[in-house]
Amino acid sequence: MQPAESAEQGVLLDQEQVEVPAADVLTALTQLDEARAALDTLEHDLTRAARKRGTS
C-alpha cells in the first residue's frame, strides 16, 4: 500500500489501531457538546455585556 493510498483510507502508518468502546465515544461526544454549549453561553453573555457598555 502506498502512503497516499493509506492516507486516503484513514490508515495510520506505524501506529496500532485501537478499538474504543462505543460508550466511551458517546461520552466524549456528549462532553464536547456540553463544552460547546457552555462556550456559546459565555460568548452570548460577553456579547451582551459589551453591548450594554456600548463597546460591541
Secondary structure, DSSP 8 states (H G I E B T S, - for coil): --HHHHHHTT--TTS------HHHHHHHHHHHHHHHHHHHHHHHHHHHHHHHHT--
